[in-house]
Amino acid sequence: MTAVLATAVLLLATGCSSGDDRTPAGQRGSASTTAAPSGSATGGPPSPTGPPAKGSVKVVSTLTEGLKSPWGVAALPDGDLLVASRDEGTITRVDAEGGKKTVIGSVPGVAPGGEGGLLGLAVSPSFASDHQVYAYFTTESDNRIARMLYDEKKPAERQLGAPDTVLRGIPKGVVHNGGRIAFGPDKMLYAGTGETGDTGLAQDKKSLGGKILRMTPDGRPVHGNPEADSVVYSYGHRNVQGLAWDSDKRLWAAEFGQNTWDELNLIEPGKNYGWPEVEGKAGEAGFVDPVAQWKTADASPSGIAYAEGSIWMASLRGERLWRIPLAGTKLAGEPQAFLDGKYGRLRTVLSAGGDKVWLVTSETDTRGTPGPGDDRILRLEVR
């Protein structure tokens, strides 16, 4: 009972809108293939350049169903998808054409609990030669990043080699574990972390919590990082779960606000993104304001992807997919919401090239209201 009460106090202290909070139960809305009003989303004025101010989303098909607590997703060179189960600690390969699911293995050492477990996945940029799959996961003592050899010739469920830890010591908590990892255009590994509810970690440059990290594939600091001996790339973050690069190789990140504003940020090395001193746009010296912000009930963003000139942002509490059109470093128009309530909580978006996007739902993460078929991967056409 004491442990339960402690967990409840921690959740209240960190704000109900951490983004993985429970949405009131109710009926899902109807499909939306036309733009919904942007509501409380705010950004800069429209620009004459960039993608059209208004876009569209079409759900082409459901690739697969019956996934349990899906979180991280990564595409293999042949287009098939690897999907992490946060709570089961397994990685499943999903055929990109027919949707067939094959469990390729479990990640040893995963300790699921709260918002922790097996989280982000990434495929090595040299996968054709090294066959390495990277995972961000929660253990009994920390969050860490490890890589595993993927041998497709072995029997199903035994195709993953032993984890080789490349970075350990990322703070863990019941909430705010971050977890998204991705290789950038520079072939370096980036990770979004959370401050675990201990807000002071976000401003502590010596801590790996509340940061965006940049490292070599071996987990070492990269030349050009703000500090030569550190993997910390930016700081002052609350809980980063979305990372994506635009066509000009600029890094964008989505993160959960507490009670007021969720954020989409343009990330620059060494910059301070404000948490916990500010939330959303403050205009204060020394802090970087978000390019766009949302009321937490409308977003609570997890994964993001870049396609057709826009950032596409999956929303958990908001249960919608946001389109944020970009003109360089500014907005090309007001953000638009699609699929509002149609598929429930949305966890991960992944570009599949051109106007094709994968979208992963998150109704079986203990905070949704799962129905028949949940969770699923949807194939979208966007513009």
ZAKEGU-773601 format. One record per residue (C-alpha): residue number from 1; residue in one letter; x, y, z. Coordinates in steps of 0.2 Angstrom, whole numbers, plus 5000, padded with zeros to 4 digits. Example, Ala and Ser with C-alpha at 12.3 -4.5 7.8 and 13.67 -1.06 7.14 Angstrom:
ZAKEGU-773601
[node 1, "a", [5062, 4978, 5039]]
[node 2, "s", [5068, 4995, 5036]]
END
This chain:
ZAKEGU-773601
[node 1, "m", [5000, 5000, 5000]]
[node 2, "t", [5014, 5012, 5004]]
[node 3, "a", [5022, 5009, 4987]]
[node 4, "v", [5005, 5012, 4978]]
[node 5, "l", [5003, 5029, 4988]]
[node 6, "a", [5021, 5034, 4984]]
[node 7, "t", [5018, 5031, 4965]]
[node 8, "a", [5001, 5041, 4966]]
[node 9, "v", [5010, 5056, 4974]]
[node 10, "l", [5024, 5055, 4961]]
[node 11, "l", [5011, 5056, 4947]]
[node 12, "l", [5002, 5070, 4955]]
[node 13, "a", [5018, 5080, 4958]]
[node 14, "t", [5024, 5078, 4940]]
[node 15, "g", [5007, 5084, 4933]]
[node 16, "c", [4993, 5074, 4926]]
[node 17, "s", [4997, 5079, 4908]]
[node 18, "s", [5014, 5070, 4907]]
[node 19, "g", [5007, 5064, 4891]]
[node 20, "d", [5006, 5045, 4896]]
[node 21, "d", [4991, 5049, 4907]]
[node 22, "r", [4974, 5041, 4906]]
[node 23, "t", [4962, 5049, 4895]]
[node 24, "p", [4943, 5049, 4901]]
[node 25, "a", [4935, 5034, 4894]]
[node 26, "g", [4923, 5036, 4880]]
[node 27, "q", [4918, 5033, 4862]]
[node 28, "r", [4931, 5036, 4849]]
[node 29, "g", [4927, 5049, 4836]]
[node 30, "s", [4924, 5048, 4818]]
[node 31, "a", [4938, 5047, 4805]]
[node 32, "s", [4945, 5064, 4799]]
[node 33, "t", [4952, 5066, 4782]]
[node 34, "t", [4950, 5085, 4782]]
[node 35, "a", [4958, 5097, 4793]]
[node 36, "a", [4952, 5101, 4810]]
[node 37, "p", [4954, 5118, 4818]]
[node 38, "s", [4971, 5119, 4826]]
[node 39, "g", [4963, 5125, 4843]]
[node 40, "s", [4976, 5130, 4855]]
[node 41, "a", [4991, 5126, 4844]]
[node 42, "t", [5001, 5141, 4841]]
[node 43, "g", [5016, 5146, 4831]]
[node 44, "g", [5024, 5159, 4820]]
[node 45, "p", [5015, 5167, 4805]]
[node 46, "p", [5012, 5158, 4789]]
[node 47, "s", [5026, 5159, 4777]]
[node 48, "p", [5024, 5160, 4758]]
[node 49, "t", [5037, 5146, 4755]]
[node 50, "g", [5035, 5128, 4761]]
[node 51, "p", [5021, 5115, 4759]]
[node 52, "p", [5003, 5120, 4757]]
[node 53, "a", [4995, 5128, 4772]]
[node 54, "k", [4982, 5115, 4772]]
[node 55, "g", [4985, 5096, 4771]]
[node 56, "s", [4976, 5079, 4771]]
[node 57, "v", [4978, 5062, 4778]]
[node 58, "k", [4971, 5046, 4771]]
[node 59, "v", [4971, 5029, 4780]]
[node 60, "v", [4975, 5017, 4766]]
[node 61, "s", [4975, 5001, 4776]]
[node 62, "t", [4978, 4993, 4792]]
[node 63, "l", [4995, 4983, 4791]]
[node 64, "t", [4993, 4973, 4806]]
[node 65, "e", [4983, 4971, 4822]]
[node 66, "g", [4985, 4963, 4839]]
[node 67, "l", [5001, 4971, 4845]]
[node 68, "k", [5004, 4973, 4864]]
[node 69, "s", [5010, 4989, 4871]]
[node 70, "p", [5019, 4994, 4855]]
[node 71, "w", [5032, 5008, 4857]]
[node 72, "g", [5048, 5009, 4847]]
[node 73, "v", [5047, 5006, 4828]]
[node 74, "a", [5061, 5005, 4815]]
[node 75, "a", [5062, 5000, 4797]]
[node 76, "l", [5074, 4987, 4790]]
[node 77, "p", [5082, 4990, 4773]]
[node 78, "d", [5069, 4979, 4764]]
[node 79, "g", [5055, 4990, 4772]]
[node 80, "d", [5049, 4977, 4785]]
[node 81, "l", [5046, 4985, 4802]]
[node 82, "l", [5053, 4980, 4819]]
[node 83, "v", [5041, 4984, 4834]]
[node 84, "a", [5046, 4984, 4852]]
[node 85, "s", [5033, 4979, 4865]]
[node 86, "r", [5036, 4990, 4880]]
[node 87, "d", [5028, 4978, 4893]]
[node 88, "e", [5033, 4961, 4886]]
[node 89, "g", [5051, 4966, 4881]]
[node 90, "t", [5050, 4958, 4864]]
[node 91, "i", [5054, 4964, 4847]]
[node 92, "t", [5042, 4958, 4833]]
[node 93, "r", [5046, 4959, 4814]]
[node 94, "v", [5031, 4964, 4804]]
[node 95, "d", [5030, 4961, 4785]]
[node 96, "a", [5027, 4977, 4776]]
[node 97, "e", [5016, 4970, 4763]]
[node 98, "g", [5005, 4957, 4771]]
[node 99, "g", [5007, 4962, 4790]]
[node 100, "k", [5013, 4945, 4796]]
[node 101, "k", [5020, 4946, 4813]]
[node 102, "t", [5036, 4936, 4819]]
[node 103, "v", [5044, 4938, 4836]]
[node 104, "i", [5062, 4938, 4833]]
[node 105, "g", [5067, 4939, 4852]]
[node 106, "s", [5067, 4946, 4869]]
[node 107, "v", [5078, 4959, 4876]]
[node 108, "p", [5086, 4953, 4893]]
[node 109, "g", [5086, 4965, 4907]]
[node 110, "v", [5070, 4974, 4903]]
[node 111, "a", [5061, 4979, 4919]]
[node 112, "p", [5044, 4986, 4913]]
[node 113, "g", [5034, 4997, 4925]]
[node 114, "g", [5025, 5014, 4924]]
[node 115, "e", [5031, 5022, 4908]]
[node 116, "g", [5047, 5012, 4908]]
[node 117, "g", [5051, 4996, 4898]]
[node 118, "l", [5057, 4992, 4881]]
[node 119, "l", [5055, 5009, 4872]]
[node 120, "g", [5064, 5015, 4857]]
[node 121, "l", [5072, 5005, 4842]]
[node 122, "a", [5084, 5010, 4829]]
[node 123, "v", [5093, 5000, 4815]]
[node 124, "s", [5111, 5003, 4812]]
[node 125, "p", [5115, 5014, 4797]]
[node 126, "s", [5127, 5000, 4792]]
[node 127, "f", [5114, 4986, 4795]]
[node 128, "a", [5119, 4978, 4778]]
[node 129, "s", [5136, 4974, 4785]]
[node 130, "d", [5134, 4974, 4804]]
[node 131, "h", [5116, 4968, 4806]]
[node 132, "q", [5115, 4978, 4823]]
[node 133, "v", [5098, 4983, 4831]]
[node 134, "y", [5098, 4996, 4844]]
[node 135, "a", [5086, 4997, 4859]]
[node 136, "y", [5083, 5010, 4873]]
[node 137, "f", [5076, 5001, 4888]]
[node 138, "t", [5073, 5002, 4907]]
[node 139, "t", [5081, 4990, 4919]]
[node 140, "e", [5080, 4988, 4938]]
[node 141, "s", [5093, 5002, 4940]]
[node 142, "d", [5093, 5014, 4925]]
[node 143, "n", [5088, 5017, 4907]]
[node 144, "r", [5101, 5012, 4894]]
[node 145, "i", [5105, 5009, 4876]]
[node 146, "a", [5111, 4992, 4869]]
[node 147, "r", [5114, 4985, 4852]]
[node 148, "m", [5110, 4967, 4847]]
[node 149, "l", [5116, 4956, 4832]]
[node 150, "y", [5100, 4951, 4822]]
[node 151, "d", [5103, 4935, 4814]]
[node 152, "e", [5088, 4931, 4802]]
[node 153, "k", [5094, 4913, 4799]]
[node 154, "k", [5091, 4908, 4817]]
[node 155, "p", [5074, 4901, 4823]]
[node 156, "a", [5060, 4913, 4827]]
[node 157, "e", [5062, 4921, 4845]]
[node 158, "r", [5080, 4917, 4845]]
[node 159, "q", [5087, 4929, 4832]]
[node 160, "l", [5093, 4942, 4844]]
[node 161, "g", [5111, 4941, 4851]]
[node 162, "a", [5116, 4946, 4868]]
[node 163, "p", [5114, 4965, 4872]]
[node 164, "d", [5130, 4975, 4870]]
[node 165, "t", [5127, 4990, 4881]]
[node 166, "v", [5133, 5006, 4873]]
[node 167, "l", [5127, 5019, 4886]]
[node 168, "r", [5121, 5016, 4903]]
[node 169, "g", [5116, 5027, 4918]]
[node 170, "i", [5101, 5037, 4910]]
[node 171, "p", [5090, 5040, 4925]]
[node 172, "k", [5074, 5030, 4927]]
[node 173, "g", [5058, 5033, 4935]]
[node 174, "v", [5040, 5028, 4936]]
[node 175, "v", [5037, 5042, 4923]]
[node 176, "h", [5047, 5053, 4911]]
[node 177, "n", [5059, 5040, 4904]]
[node 178, "g", [5060, 5047, 4887]]
[node 179, "g", [5065, 5033, 4876]]
[node 180, "r", [5066, 5038, 4858]]
[node 181, "i", [5082, 5034, 4848]]
[node 182, "a", [5086, 5037, 4830]]
[node 183, "f", [5101, 5039, 4819]]
[node 184, "g", [5103, 5056, 4811]]
[node 185, "p", [5109, 5061, 4794]]
[node 186, "d", [5127, 5062, 4802]]
[node 187, "k", [5125, 5043, 4806]]
[node 188, "m", [5127, 5047, 4824]]
[node 189, "l", [5115, 5040, 4837]]
[node 190, "y", [5103, 5052, 4846]]
[node 191, "a", [5092, 5049, 4861]]
[node 192, "g", [5078, 5058, 4870]]
[node 193, "t", [5077, 5056, 4889]]
[node 194, "g", [5066, 5062, 4903]]
[node 195, "e", [5069, 5069, 4920]]
[node 196, "t", [5060, 5055, 4929]]
[node 197, "g", [5049, 5068, 4938]]
[node 198, "d", [5065, 5075, 4947]]
[node 199, "t", [5064, 5092, 4938]]
[node 200, "g", [5081, 5098, 4943]]
[node 201, "l", [5089, 5085, 4932]]
[node 202, "a", [5084, 5094, 4916]]
[node 203, "q", [5095, 5109, 4921]]
[node 204, "d", [5110, 5098, 4927]]
[node 205, "k", [5122, 5096, 4913]]
[node 206, "k", [5131, 5082, 4922]]
[node 207, "s", [5115, 5072, 4922]]
[node 208, "l", [5109, 5062, 4907]]
[node 209, "g", [5090, 5065, 4912]]
[node 210, "g", [5080, 5078, 4903]]
[node 211, "k", [5091, 5079, 4888]]
[node 212, "i", [5094, 5075, 4870]]
[node 213, "l", [5110, 5065, 4868]]
[node 214, "r", [5121, 5063, 4853]]
[node 215, "m", [5134, 5049, 4852]]
[node 216, "t", [5144, 5038, 4841]]
[node 217, "p", [5136, 5021, 4837]]
[node 218, "d", [5148, 5014, 4851]]
[node 219, "g", [5140, 5026, 4863]]
[node 220, "r", [5155, 5039, 4864]]
[node 221, "p", [5154, 5058, 4864]]
[node 222, "v", [5154, 5065, 4846]]
[node 223, "h", [5166, 5078, 4840]]
[node 224, "g", [5156, 5094, 4838]]
[node 225, "n", [5145, 5091, 4854]]
[node 226, "p", [5144, 5106, 4866]]
[node 227, "e", [5156, 5098, 4878]]
[node 228, "a", [5170, 5086, 4871]]
[node 229, "d", [5168, 5073, 4885]]
[node 230, "s", [5149, 5073, 4886]]
[node 231, "v", [5135, 5065, 4875]]
[node 232, "v", [5123, 5079, 4881]]
[node 233, "y", [5118, 5088, 4865]]
[node 234, "s", [5104, 5100, 4872]]
[node 235, "y", [5096, 5101, 4889]]
[node 236, "g", [5081, 5109, 4899]]
[node 237, "h", [5069, 5095, 4893]]
[node 238, "r", [5055, 5087, 4902]]
[node 239, "n", [5052, 5071, 4893]]
[node 240, "v", [5057, 5069, 4875]]
[node 241, "q", [5049, 5055, 4865]]
[node 242, "g", [5049, 5062, 4847]]
[node 243, "l", [5065, 5065, 4836]]
[node 244, "a", [5065, 5069, 4817]]
[node 245, "w", [5076, 5078, 4804]]
[node 246, "d", [5069, 5088, 4790]]
[node 247, "s", [5075, 5089, 4772]]
[node 248, "d", [5088, 5101, 4777]]
[node 249, "k", [5095, 5090, 4791]]
[node 250, "r", [5088, 5100, 4805]]
[node 251, "l", [5083, 5091, 4821]]
[node 252, "w", [5066, 5093, 4828]]
[node 253, "a", [5060, 5086, 4845]]
[node 254, "a", [5043, 5084, 4853]]
[node 255, "e", [5041, 5084, 4872]]
[node 256, "f", [5027, 5083, 4885]]
[node 257, "g", [5022, 5099, 4895]]
[node 258, "q", [5016, 5097, 4913]]
[node 259, "n", [4999, 5106, 4914]]
[node 260, "t", [5000, 5120, 4901]]
[node 261, "w", [5010, 5118, 4885]]
[node 262, "d", [5017, 5103, 4875]]
[node 263, "e", [5031, 5108, 4863]]
[node 264, "l", [5039, 5106, 4846]]
[node 265, "n", [5056, 5112, 4847]]
[node 266, "l", [5070, 5115, 4834]]
[node 267, "i", [5085, 5108, 4842]]
[node 268, "e", [5102, 5116, 4842]]
[node 269, "p", [5118, 5110, 4851]]
[node 270, "g", [5121, 5117, 4868]]
[node 271, "k", [5104, 5126, 4869]]
[node 272, "n", [5093, 5127, 4885]]
[node 273, "y", [5075, 5123, 4882]]
[node 274, "g", [5069, 5129, 4898]]
[node 275, "w", [5061, 5116, 4909]]
[node 276, "p", [5057, 5117, 4923]]
[node 277, "e", [5060, 5136, 4923]]
[node 278, "v", [5048, 5139, 4909]]
[node 279, "e", [5035, 5129, 4900]]
[node 280, "g", [5030, 5134, 4882]]
[node 281, "k", [5034, 5151, 4875]]
[node 282, "a", [5041, 5162, 4888]]
[node 283, "g", [5052, 5175, 4878]]
[node 284, "e", [5065, 5174, 4892]]
[node 285, "a", [5084, 5176, 4888]]
[node 286, "g", [5094, 5161, 4889]]
[node 287, "f", [5079, 5149, 4885]]
[node 288, "v", [5074, 5143, 4868]]
[node 289, "d", [5055, 5145, 4864]]
[node 290, "p", [5046, 5131, 4855]]
[node 291, "v", [5042, 5133, 4837]]
[node 292, "a", [5024, 5127, 4841]]
[node 293, "q", [5015, 5123, 4857]]
[node 294, "w", [4998, 5114, 4861]]
[node 295, "k", [4987, 5113, 4877]]
[node 296, "t", [4992, 5096, 4885]]
[node 297, "a", [4974, 5090, 4882]]
[node 298, "d", [4976, 5092, 4863]]
[node 299, "a", [4992, 5083, 4861]]
[node 300, "s", [5004, 5075, 4874]]
[node 301, "p", [5015, 5070, 4860]]
[node 302, "s", [5026, 5055, 4858]]
[node 303, "g", [5033, 5050, 4841]]
[node 304, "i", [5036, 5062, 4826]]
[node 305, "a", [5041, 5060, 4808]]
[node 306, "y", [5045, 5071, 4793]]
[node 307, "a", [5036, 5069, 4777]]
[node 308, "e", [5030, 5080, 4763]]
[node 309, "g", [5037, 5096, 4770]]
[node 310, "s", [5028, 5094, 4787]]
[node 311, "i", [5031, 5086, 4804]]
[node 312, "w", [5018, 5073, 4809]]
[node 313, "m", [5016, 5071, 4827]]
[node 314, "a", [5007, 5057, 4836]]
[node 315, "s", [4997, 5062, 4852]]
[node 316, "l", [4993, 5051, 4866]]
[node 317, "r", [4981, 5061, 4877]]
[node 318, "g", [4975, 5071, 4862]]
[node 319, "e", [4971, 5055, 4852]]
[node 320, "r", [4975, 5064, 4835]]
[node 321, "l", [4989, 5066, 4822]]
[node 322, "w", [4995, 5083, 4820]]
[node 323, "r", [5002, 5090, 4804]]
[node 324, "i", [5015, 5105, 4807]]
[node 325, "p", [5019, 5112, 4790]]
[node 326, "l", [5037, 5120, 4790]]
[node 327, "a", [5045, 5134, 4780]]
[node 328, "g", [5063, 5132, 4785]]
[node 329, "t", [5064, 5135, 4804]]
[node 330, "k", [5046, 5143, 4805]]
[node 331, "l", [5029, 5137, 4802]]
[node 332, "a", [5021, 5138, 4785]]
[node 333, "g", [5004, 5137, 4792]]
[node 334, "e", [4994, 5133, 4808]]
[node 335, "p", [4995, 5115, 4814]]
[node 336, "q", [4981, 5104, 4809]]
[node 337, "a", [4973, 5089, 4818]]
[node 338, "f", [4968, 5073, 4809]]
[node 339, "l", [4960, 5056, 4815]]
[node 340, "d", [4953, 5065, 4831]]
[node 341, "g", [4948, 5050, 4842]]
[node 342, "k", [4946, 5038, 4828]]
[node 343, "y", [4960, 5026, 4833]]
[node 344, "g", [4963, 5031, 4851]]
[node 345, "r", [4980, 5035, 4858]]
[node 346, "l", [4994, 5037, 4845]]
[node 347, "r", [5012, 5032, 4850]]
[node 348, "t", [5024, 5032, 4835]]
[node 349, "v", [5025, 5039, 4817]]
[node 350, "l", [5037, 5033, 4804]]
[node 351, "s", [5041, 5040, 4787]]
[node 352, "a", [5040, 5026, 4773]]
[node 353, "g", [5046, 5038, 4759]]
[node 354, "g", [5037, 5051, 4749]]
[node 355, "d", [5019, 5053, 4755]]
[node 356, "k", [5019, 5036, 4764]]
[node 357, "v", [5019, 5036, 4783]]
[node 358, "w", [5016, 5022, 4796]]
[node 359, "l", [5006, 5026, 4812]]
[node 360, "v", [5006, 5015, 4827]]
[node 361, "t", [4992, 5016, 4840]]
[node 362, "s", [4994, 5014, 4859]]
[node 363, "e", [4978, 5008, 4867]]
[node 364, "t", [4986, 4993, 4876]]
[node 365, "d", [4998, 5003, 4887]]
[node 366, "t", [4987, 5002, 4902]]
[node 367, "r", [4981, 5020, 4899]]
[node 368, "g", [4970, 5017, 4884]]
[node 369, "t", [4953, 5009, 4881]]
[node 370, "p", [4958, 4995, 4870]]
[node 371, "g", [4945, 4988, 4858]]
[node 372, "p", [4945, 4973, 4846]]
[node 373, "g", [4961, 4973, 4835]]
[node 374, "d", [4971, 4985, 4846]]
[node 375, "d", [4985, 4989, 4845]]
[node 376, "r", [4988, 4991, 4826]]
[node 377, "i", [4999, 4999, 4813]]
[node 378, "l", [4991, 5010, 4800]]
[node 379, "r", [4997, 5014, 4782]]
[node 380, "l", [4994, 5032, 4778]]
[node 381, "e", [4995, 5044, 4763]]
[node 382, "v", [4999, 5062, 4769]]
[node 383, "r", [5001, 5079, 4761]]
END
